């Protein structure tokens, strides 16, 4: 596989917590189903920085690892910041400023 080319995503069900490996030895990506996405989005609106117990509860409910849940929240917060930046906002409502946005003010 060449660098710079996007990987084709296989339409697979959500991977269980012990992420299986593909025949080539690569770890399969977590394909987030619509019901899991609804749960994550709902929790995000209430709590963009969930604690360890919340992440563990979500992980058990969604049958994934707590680390996968943590990374989803990190990525979601970063997407929110990126959208705010594209809209010309210096900060994202509901999220603390990053050092870069603080320096830009």
N, CA, C and O of each residue as an XYZ file, in Angstrom:
420
protein
N       0.842     -1.183      0.000
C       0.000      0.000      0.000
C       0.886      1.244      0.000
O       1.817      1.349      0.799
N       0.598      2.173     -0.886
C       1.415      3.383     -1.005
C       1.008      4.414      0.025
O      -0.153      4.492      0.426
N       1.986      5.206      0.449
C       1.706      6.286      1.384
C       0.921      7.375      0.679
O       1.094      7.603     -0.518
N       0.067      8.038      1.417
C      -0.690      9.138      0.849
C      -1.996      8.709      0.227
O      -2.845      9.550     -0.071
N      -2.177      7.409      0.025
C      -3.432      6.915     -0.518
C      -4.355      6.546      0.627
O      -3.924      5.871      1.562
N      -5.602      6.963      0.586
C      -6.523      6.593      1.659
C      -6.824      5.104      1.621
O      -6.925      4.503      0.551
N      -6.965      4.518      2.799
C      -7.298      3.100      2.885
C      -8.772      2.914      2.583
O      -9.607      3.700      3.030
N      -9.090      1.889      1.834
C     -10.480      1.566      1.574
C     -11.044      0.925      2.837
O     -10.449     -0.004      3.383
N     -12.173      1.412      3.295
C     -12.767      0.869      4.503
C     -13.730     -0.237      4.123
O     -14.633     -0.047      3.308
N     -13.521     -1.412      4.736
C     -14.395     -2.538      4.499
C     -15.667     -2.373      5.310
O     -15.603     -1.965      6.469
N     -16.819     -2.680      4.730
C     -18.061     -2.595      5.508
C     -18.131     -3.765      6.478
O     -18.707     -4.803      6.154
N     -17.556     -3.611      7.651
C     -17.495     -4.653      8.672
C     -18.331     -4.236      9.868
O     -18.514     -3.041     10.102
N     -18.845     -5.198     10.632
C     -19.524     -4.833     11.876
C     -18.513     -4.324     12.892
O     -17.306     -4.485     12.712
N     -19.012     -3.709     13.962
C     -18.118     -3.168     14.996
C     -17.227     -4.276     15.534
O     -17.694     -5.375     15.836
N     -15.941     -3.975     15.651
C     -14.979     -4.956     16.148
C     -15.149     -5.125     17.648
O     -15.360     -4.139     18.355
N     -15.062     -6.354     18.152
C     -15.146     -6.547     19.603
C     -13.931     -5.966     20.307
O     -12.970     -5.558     19.655
N     -13.969     -5.926     21.631
C     -12.919     -5.292     22.425
C     -11.544     -5.873     22.116
O     -10.568     -5.127     22.048
N     -11.447     -7.176     21.929
C     -10.161     -7.784     21.592
C     -10.052     -7.740     20.077
O     -10.317     -8.736     19.403
N      -9.665     -6.600     19.544
C      -9.686     -6.349     18.106
C      -8.990     -7.466     17.327
O      -7.787     -7.675     17.482
N      -9.738     -8.178     16.495
C      -9.135     -9.255     15.718
C      -8.228     -8.695     14.638
O      -8.323     -7.523     14.275
N      -7.373     -9.524     14.143
C      -6.478     -9.068     13.093
C      -6.907     -9.668     11.764
O      -7.456    -10.769     11.707
N      -6.649     -8.934     10.714
C      -6.957     -9.401      9.369
C      -5.901    -10.413      8.947
O      -4.907    -10.603      9.647
N      -6.109    -11.054      7.820
C      -5.193    -12.072      7.336
C      -3.781    -11.513      7.148
O      -2.802    -12.237      7.331
N      -3.666    -10.228      6.783
C      -2.356     -9.619      6.556
C      -1.665     -9.255      7.859
O      -0.513     -8.819      7.843
N      -2.346     -9.424      8.986
C      -1.748     -9.086     10.266
C      -2.067     -7.680     10.735
O      -1.543     -7.244     11.760
N      -2.914     -6.958     10.013
C      -3.290     -5.601     10.408
C      -4.495     -5.673     11.330
O      -5.348     -6.548     11.182
N      -4.563     -4.751     12.284
C      -5.714     -4.688     13.177
C      -6.876     -4.042     12.431
O      -6.712     -3.012     11.777
N      -8.045     -4.656     12.538
C      -9.218     -4.101     11.874
C      -9.659     -2.828     12.576
O      -9.525     -2.698     13.792
N     -10.182     -1.901     11.805
C     -10.680     -0.645     12.375
C     -12.059     -0.853     12.959
O     -12.815     -1.720     12.519
N     -12.377     -0.041     13.963
C     -13.686     -0.085     14.585
C     -14.669      0.611     13.675
O     -14.580      1.820     13.456
N     -15.606     -0.153     13.145
C     -16.659      0.420     12.318
C     -17.812      0.786     13.246
O     -18.526     -0.094     13.727
N     -17.992      2.056     13.493
C     -18.993      2.510     14.448
C     -20.374      2.447     13.805
O     -20.641      3.123     12.812
N     -21.234      1.638     14.378
C     -22.592      1.511     13.871
C     -23.425      2.734     14.219
O     -23.034      3.536     15.066
N     -24.559      2.876     13.574
C     -25.387      4.068     13.792
C     -25.914      4.134     15.224
O     -26.001      5.221     15.796
N     -26.265      2.994     15.808
C     -26.770      3.028     17.186
C     -25.653      3.398     18.161
O     -25.886      4.147     19.110
N     -24.443      2.881     17.937
C     -23.300      3.230     18.792
C     -22.968      4.712     18.627
O     -22.653      5.394     19.602
N     -23.039      5.201     17.404
C     -22.750      6.608     17.148
C     -23.755      7.515     17.858
O     -23.388      8.558     18.398
N     -25.017      7.110     17.853
C     -26.045      7.890     18.551
C     -25.743      7.963     20.045
O     -25.887      9.021     20.658
N     -25.327      6.843     20.631
C     -24.995      6.809     22.059
C     -23.816      7.730     22.337
O     -23.864      8.538     23.264
N     -22.760      7.611     21.541
C     -21.565      8.433     21.743
C     -21.886      9.920     21.578
O     -21.454     10.739     22.389
N     -22.634     10.269     20.542
C     -22.989     11.668     20.301
C     -23.827     12.220     21.457
O     -23.634     13.361     21.877
N     -24.754     11.411     21.969
C     -25.593     11.862     23.078
C     -24.743     12.136     24.316
O     -24.900     13.171     24.964
N     -23.851     11.218     24.640
C     -22.987     11.411     25.804
C     -22.092     12.624     25.592
O     -21.836     13.379     26.530
N     -21.612     12.816     24.355
C     -20.736     13.959     24.054
C     -21.457     15.285     24.309
O     -20.855     16.223     24.832
N     -22.734     15.370     23.947
C     -23.460     16.627     24.159
C     -23.608     16.935     25.653
O     -23.636     18.099     26.054
N     -23.702     15.889     26.465
C     -23.841     16.077     27.902
C     -22.483     16.270     28.584
O     -22.363     17.011     29.559
N     -21.465     15.587     28.049
C     -20.164     15.542     28.718
C     -19.050     15.341     27.687
O     -18.707     14.198     27.383
N     -18.471     16.429     27.137
C     -17.427     16.266     26.126
C     -16.120     15.681     26.668
O     -15.277     15.222     25.898
N     -15.954     15.698     27.989
C     -14.768     15.127     28.620
C     -15.204     14.073     29.636
O     -15.139     14.315     30.841
N     -15.649     12.903     29.162
C     -16.139     11.892     30.100
C     -15.000     11.319     30.944
O     -13.867     11.189     30.482
N     -15.327     10.983     32.184
C     -14.348     10.391     33.079
C     -14.127      8.920     32.766
O     -14.774      8.344     31.892
N     -13.204      8.336     33.496
C     -12.830      6.947     33.266
C     -14.022      6.000     33.420
O     -14.212      5.109     32.592
N     -14.818      6.182     34.461
C     -15.961      5.292     34.671
C     -16.985      5.412     33.545
O     -17.549      4.409     33.109
N     -17.222      6.623     33.078
C     -18.158      6.817     31.964
C     -17.634      6.116     30.722
O     -18.384      5.439     30.019
N     -16.326      6.281     30.451
C     -15.735      5.612     29.281
C     -15.809      4.094     29.405
O     -16.072      3.396     28.426
N     -15.573      3.589     30.616
C     -15.654      2.132     30.820
C     -17.073      1.629     30.621
O     -17.283      0.579     30.014
N     -18.050      2.375     31.131
C     -19.453      1.993     30.952
C     -19.831      1.981     29.471
O     -20.478      1.051     28.991
N     -19.417      3.025     28.757
C     -19.692      3.078     27.312
C     -19.023      1.915     26.593
O     -19.618      1.303     25.707
N     -17.792      1.613     26.971
C     -17.055      0.520     26.333
C     -17.792     -0.810     26.522
O     -17.923     -1.591     25.580
N     -18.271     -1.058     27.740
C     -19.025     -2.295     27.999
C     -20.315     -2.312     27.185
O     -20.675     -3.332     26.598
N     -21.003     -1.179     27.156
C     -22.274     -1.085     26.434
C     -22.080     -1.301     24.930
O     -22.912     -1.930     24.277
N     -20.982     -0.776     24.388
C     -20.751     -0.836     22.937
C     -19.871     -2.019     22.522
O     -19.630     -2.233     21.334
N     -19.395     -2.784     23.506
C     -18.559     -3.948     23.250
C     -17.250     -3.590     22.539
O     -16.839     -4.253     21.587
N     -16.607     -2.528     23.025
C     -15.303     -2.099     22.519
C     -14.419     -1.787     23.729
O     -14.876     -1.892     24.868
N     -13.179     -1.413     23.500
C     -12.293     -1.084     24.614
C     -12.515      0.361     25.074
O     -12.988      1.210     24.318
N     -12.159      0.608     26.329
C     -12.263      1.977     26.864
C     -11.347      2.907     26.077
O     -11.660      4.086     25.911
N     -10.232      2.397     25.595
C      -9.301      3.197     24.795
C      -9.958      3.638     23.485
O      -9.766      4.776     23.057
N     -10.720      2.769     22.850
C     -11.409      3.137     21.606
C     -12.418      4.257     21.868
O     -12.571      5.170     21.057
N     -13.100      4.174     23.008
C     -14.056      5.223     23.370
C     -13.301      6.529     23.617
O     -13.727      7.590     23.160
N     -12.184      6.451     24.338
C     -11.384      7.642     24.628
C     -10.925      8.313     23.338
O     -11.024      9.532     23.200
N     -10.430      7.527     22.404
C      -9.944      8.077     21.136
C     -11.093      8.694     20.348
O     -10.911      9.727     19.703
N     -12.284      8.075     20.390
C     -13.429      8.664     19.692
C     -13.712     10.059     20.244
O     -13.924     10.994     19.473
N     -13.716     10.212     21.579
C     -13.980     11.520     22.183
C     -12.881     12.524     21.829
O     -13.173     13.691     21.570
N     -11.624     12.084     21.814
C     -10.527     12.982     21.431
C     -10.717     13.460     19.998
O     -10.582     14.649     19.711
N     -11.028     12.537     19.105
C     -11.222     12.886     17.700
C     -12.435     13.794     17.510
O     -12.400     14.720     16.698
N     -13.498     13.533     18.250
C     -14.706     14.360     18.155
C     -14.410     15.789     18.606
O     -14.830     16.744     17.953
N     -13.689     15.942     19.719
C     -13.341     17.292     20.186
C     -12.469     18.004     19.165
O     -12.633     19.203     18.940
N     -11.541     17.277     18.542
C     -10.670     17.888     17.547
C     -11.464     18.300     16.315
O     -11.206     19.360     15.745
N     -12.440     17.468     15.888
C     -13.291     17.841     14.754
C     -14.076     19.110     15.078
O     -14.219     19.989     14.228
N     -14.587     19.207     16.313
C     -15.331     20.401     16.732
C     -14.434     21.640     16.662
O     -14.858     22.695     16.190
N     -13.207     21.503     17.130
C     -12.278     22.644     17.077
C     -11.975     23.041     15.634
O     -11.894     24.226     15.310
N     -11.809     22.050     14.781
C     -11.504     22.323     13.377
C     -12.663     23.061     12.708
O     -12.448     24.009     11.953
N     -13.877     22.626     12.985
C     -15.058     23.287     12.413
C     -15.153     24.724     12.909
O     -15.442     25.635     12.132
N     -14.909     24.931     14.209
C     -14.957     26.288     14.764
C     -13.912     27.180     14.116
O     -14.174     28.345     13.817
N     -12.728     26.622     13.903
C     -11.650     27.399     13.276
C     -12.030     27.780     11.846
O     -11.777     28.905     11.416
N     -12.638     26.847     11.109
C     -13.054     27.128      9.735
C     -14.145     28.193      9.693
O     -14.267     28.927      8.712
N     -14.934     28.273     10.758
C     -15.997     29.273     10.825
C     -15.471     30.616     11.312
O     -16.227     31.582     11.412
N     -14.183     30.680     11.612
C     -13.586     31.927     12.036
C     -13.696     32.195     13.523
O     -13.428     33.308     13.975
N     -14.088     31.189     14.289
C     -14.180     31.352     15.736
C     -12.828     31.029     16.356
O     -12.123     30.140     15.878
N     -12.458     31.748     17.424
C     -11.193     31.471     18.087
C     -11.319     30.381     19.135
O     -10.316     29.797     19.546
N     -12.535     30.100     19.570
C     -12.715     29.025     20.542
C     -13.980     28.259     20.203
O     -14.871     28.756     19.514
N     -14.032     27.042     20.704
C     -15.186     26.194     20.469
C     -16.086     26.249     21.689
O     -15.637     25.941     22.793
N     -17.339     26.631     21.520
C     -18.241     26.671     22.675
C     -18.301     25.310     23.359
O     -18.499     24.285     22.707
N     -18.130     25.310     24.662
C     -18.197     24.075     25.428
C     -16.875     23.362     25.598
O     -16.785     22.410     26.373
N     -15.839     23.804     24.884
C     -14.536     23.176     25.001
C     -13.514     24.219     25.438
O     -13.600     25.383     25.046
N     -12.537     23.794     26.258
C     -11.506     24.742     26.653
C     -10.607     25.088     25.472
O     -10.485     24.309     24.526
N      -9.987     26.245     25.531
C      -9.077     26.650     24.464
C      -7.789     25.827     24.518
O      -7.324     25.431     25.586
N      -7.235     25.584     23.339
C      -5.938     24.917     23.258
C      -4.867     25.998     23.370
O      -5.179     27.175     23.187
N      -3.616     25.642     23.664
C      -2.565     26.661     23.736
C      -2.447     27.489     22.462
O      -2.138     28.679     22.526
N      -2.688     26.879     21.315
C      -2.584     27.605     20.046
C      -3.667     28.687     19.936
O      -3.395     29.797     19.477
N      -4.901     28.356     20.363
C      -5.971     29.353     20.264
C      -5.790     30.452     21.298
O      -6.147     31.605     21.057
N      -5.239     30.097     22.439
C      -4.972     31.096     23.455
C      -3.926     32.089     22.956
O      -4.052     33.289     23.198
N      -2.891     31.602     22.262
C      -1.836     32.450     21.745
C      -2.348     33.353     20.614
O      -1.841     34.457     20.418
N      -3.364     32.872     19.868
C      -3.884     33.632     18.738
C      -4.757     34.805     19.167
O      -4.994     35.724     18.382
N      -5.233     34.779     20.401
C      -6.139     35.853     20.845
C      -5.403     37.139     21.124
O      -6.021     38.134     21.504
